Amino acid sequence: MYARRVLVTGVGGPSGRAAVTALRARGFTLIATDMRPVEHEGHSFFQVPPVSDAGFVAALTELIARERVAWLFPTVSEELVTVAELAPALRAQGIAVFIPSPEATRICHDKWDTVHALAACGLAVPKSALGRAEDSAVLALGFPLVSRPRVGRGGRGVVVHDAPGMAPAVPDPLWQEFLPGSEYDVLLVRDPRAPHRLLMQQVFEKTALKDGRVGNAVDVRPVECEDVARLAAAVAAALDLRGPADMDIRRGSDGVARLLEINARIGAHALRAPQLFDALVALFESGCRG
């Protein structure tokens, strides 16, 4: 049996808390980290620098070695590209890291790159543009429209513009058509091993959003939505995602489901889908390292 020592990053956030709770209940020893002191349910805690700090990689890799970590479980969006770049070397040491390739992770990290990559594959995404609010490409999207950060998570910096004149909350935003229909959160795990089948998938409908029309989900409920599930699976295959992913999908006025955002990690509602952790633990216990 491999040592059941897991390092979970970002334990002060909802995804990190979910991972610690679920894996501790499954008998793992939890090494918890965050960039500031936080309450946690891990067996031990270490403060690490933010990923923007030049010392982040050295601090993380030294901690992994010192604590004899067998599984690195990242949950912080800003860390994912860096972790994906480190993953091959960690796997060569026998450490599990369930994350896509650096290139796929970079595409997920940038919403403009996500839109372009998926549109090129013929998958449904919102009409989008870059530029100033008065640019023709932006105005062609029509109103209402949404401005959002190209890189960011949740509802931070997202503004709905019902008419011209309202400034975006961030510089150089991504502009997209506003989709007025139901919004969904899809959690899935795709097998790192060929033929890379889906090991689990759960669709949640967001029953209320923090900021009304946009923002983080206040609550969700599990639903059966074949078209939403089919789109999420197609997105995962198109980008060759491996390991866990968390996707936001929303319906337009035409009823068509379109992909808004991908996080190459578990989502905030992961505890509502225990089969997600069952799938990841089964990968780990089978000897798969990502």
PyMOL commands that set and color helices and strands:
alter all, ss='L'
color gray80, all
select helices_A, chain A and resi 14-25+56-66+77-92+102-109+111-120+136-139+226-238+270-272+274-285
alter helices_A, ss='H'
color red, helices_A
select strands_A, chain A and resi 5-8+29-34+44-47+71-73+128-130+145-148+159-161+174-177+183-190+198-209+217-222+243-251+257-263
alter strands_A, ss='S'
color yellow, strands_A
deselect
rebuild
show_as cartoon
